[in-house]
């Protein structure tokens, strides 16, 4: 029974969000918009409170999860994705996510403004981290050491800066955004490589120190 309830909750969240999406760009992220969405989606007050206990705040935060889910559905199969260079895999993920959000650019801008207000802003880093984690996982990352956190931290920065750049990009086909994304990924790869070298050097120094202690 619990599993069925979980599926029902996920379905209600998706239906409510998609019903609200046409309105939030102009009317904002409000409980009134959520109530209108419930009517449109033919869901009752209990469904709403179960899906989004904190009302409009949960609705706005769900936007990121919804975009992540659609991105993962749109991407090539993992085996096909694995044929690309790692930087190309990451770039494809970020670009796919933004292209899926293109019809909802104003809604996204509105959501970010809404979530930037304290204390709602405490959730933003977690949302970006979750997206970075989803991208690294679909790209095949299985690291469990410091690399796990470093990769996600660096990609979180790329996601944040690229999304903000994209929201203000007026170039044809968002070409300037994709150029910006490529530069940011290049920077991340350099930083990641430098961190790896520092870590490796540290391990060598530890090993040498251990050998000296044994002598």
C-alpha positions in Angstrom: 0.0 0.0 0.0 2.8 2.4 0.8 4.3 2.0 -2.6 1.0 2.8 -4.3 0.6 5.9 -2.1 4.1 7.1 -3.1 3.2 6.8 -6.8 0.0 8.7 -6.2 1.9 11.5 -4.5 4.4 11.7 -7.3 1.6 11.8 -9.9 -0.2 14.5 -8.0 2.9 16.6 -7.7 3.5 16.4 -11.4 -0.1 17.1 -12.4 -0.3 20.1 -10.0 3.0 21.5 -11.2 2.2 21.2 -14.9 -1.3 22.7 -14.3 0.3 25.7 -12.5 3.1 26.2 -15.0 1.2 28.4 -17.5 0.1 30.8 -14.7 3.2 31.2 -12.5 5.2 33.2 -15.1 2.6 36.0 -14.8 0.8 35.5 -11.5 3.8 34.3 -9.4 4.3 31.4 -7.1 1.3 31.7 -4.8 -1.1 29.4 -3.0 -3.9 30.9 -5.1 -2.1 29.7 -8.3 -1.7 26.3 -6.6 -5.4 26.2 -5.8 -6.3 27.0 -9.4 -4.0 24.3 -10.6 -5.7 21.8 -8.3 -9.1 22.7 -9.9 -7.6 22.4 -13.3 -6.0 19.0 -12.5 -9.2 17.8 -10.7 -7.4 17.2 -7.4 -8.8 18.0 -4.0 -7.4 19.9 -1.0 -6.0 16.6 0.6 -4.1 15.8 -2.6 -2.6 19.3 -2.6 -1.6 19.2 1.1 0.0 15.7 0.5 1.8 16.7 -2.6 3.0 20.1 -1.4 2.7 20.5 2.4 4.3 24.0 2.3 2.2 25.1 -0.6 3.7 27.4 -3.2 7.2 27.0 -1.7 7.2 23.3 -2.4 5.6 23.9 -5.8 8.5 26.2 -6.8 11.1 23.8 -5.5 9.6 21.0 -7.4 10.3 22.9 -10.6 14.0 21.8 -10.4 13.1 18.1 -9.8 10.6 18.3 -12.7 13.3 19.7 -15.0 15.8 17.0 -13.8 13.4 14.2 -14.6 12.6 15.5 -18.0 16.3 16.0 -18.8 17.1 12.4 -17.8 14.2 11.2 -20.0 15.4 13.2 -23.0 19.1 12.2 -22.8 20.5 9.3 -24.9 20.7 5.9 -23.3 23.7 5.6 -20.9 25.6 3.3 -23.3 25.4 5.9 -26.1 26.2 8.7 -23.7 29.3 6.8 -22.6 30.7 7.0 -26.1 31.2 10.8 -25.7 34.1 12.5 -23.9 33.2 13.3 -20.3 33.1 17.0 -20.9 30.8 16.5 -23.8 28.5 14.3 -21.7 28.2 17.0 -19.1 27.7 19.8 -21.7 25.0 17.7 -23.3 23.2 17.3 -20.0 23.3 20.9 -19.1 22.2 22.0 -22.6 19.4 19.5 -22.8 18.0 20.7 -19.4 18.1 24.4 -20.5 16.5 23.6 -23.9 13.7 21.8 -22.2 13.2 24.8 -20.0 13.2 27.2 -22.9 9.4 27.4 -23.2 9.3 28.2 -19.5 12.0 30.8 -19.3 9.9 33.4 -17.6 8.5 30.8 -15.1 12.1 29.8 -14.2 13.1 33.4 -13.8 10.1 34.0 -11.5 10.9 30.8 -9.5 14.5 31.8 -8.9 13.4 35.3 -7.8 10.8 33.7 -5.4 13.3 31.2 -4.0 16.0 33.8 -3.5 14.1 35.4 -0.6 15.1 34.1 2.9 14.4 31.6 4.3 13.4 30.0 1.0 16.9 30.6 -0.3 18.3 27.9 2.0 16.9 25.3 -0.4 18.6 26.7 -3.6 22.1 25.1 -3.0 20.4 21.7 -2.3 18.4 21.9 -5.5 21.5 22.8 -7.6 23.5 20.0 -5.9 20.7 17.5 -6.7 20.9 18.5 -10.4 24.7 18.2 -10.4 24.4 14.8 -8.8 21.9 13.6 -11.3 24.1 14.7 -14.2 27.2 13.1 -12.8 25.4 9.8 -12.2 23.9 9.6 -15.7 27.4 10.5 -17.0 28.7 7.3 -15.3 30.4 8.8 -12.2 30.8 6.3 -9.4 33.3 8.1 -7.2 32.9 7.8 -3.5 36.0 9.7 -2.3 36.7 13.4 -2.3 36.1 13.4 -6.1 32.4 12.8 -5.5 32.0 16.1 -3.7 34.5 18.0 -5.8 32.8 17.1 -9.0 29.4 18.1 -7.8 30.6 21.3 -6.2 32.3 22.4 -9.4 29.3 21.4 -11.6 27.0 23.3 -9.3 28.9 26.4 -10.1 28.6 25.7 -13.8 24.9 25.1 -13.6 24.2 28.3 -11.6 26.3 30.6 -13.8 25.2 29.1 -17.1 21.5 29.2 -16.1 21.7 32.9 -15.2 23.6 33.6 -18.4 21.0 31.7 -20.4 18.1 33.6 -18.9 19.6 36.9 -20.2 20.9 35.5 -23.5 19.2 37.0 -26.6 21.5 35.4 -29.2 20.0 33.2 -31.9 19.6 29.6 -30.7 21.2 30.6 -27.4 24.6 30.2 -29.1 26.4 32.5 -26.7 25.1 30.4 -23.8 26.6 27.2 -25.3 29.9 29.0 -25.9 29.8 30.2 -22.3 29.0 26.7 -21.1 31.9 25.2 -23.0 34.3 27.8 -21.4 33.0 27.1 -18.0 33.4 23.3 -18.4 36.9 23.8 -19.7 37.7 25.8 -16.5 36.2 23.1 -14.4 38.2 20.4 -16.1 41.4 22.4 -15.4 40.5 23.0 -11.8 39.5 19.4 -11.3 42.8 18.3 -12.8 44.8 20.6 -10.6 42.9 19.4 -7.5 43.7 15.8 -8.5 47.4 16.6 -8.9 47.5 18.2 -5.4 45.7 15.3 -3.9 48.0 12.8 -5.6 51.1 14.8 -4.4 49.7 14.8 -0.9 49.3 11.0 -1.0 52.9 10.6 -2.1 54.1 12.9 0.7 52.1 10.8 3.2 53.5 7.6 1.9 57.1 9.0 2.1 56.5 10.2 5.7 55.1 6.7 6.6 58.2 5.0 5.2 60.5 7.4 7.1 58.7 6.5 10.3 59.2 2.8 9.7 63.0 3.2 9.3 
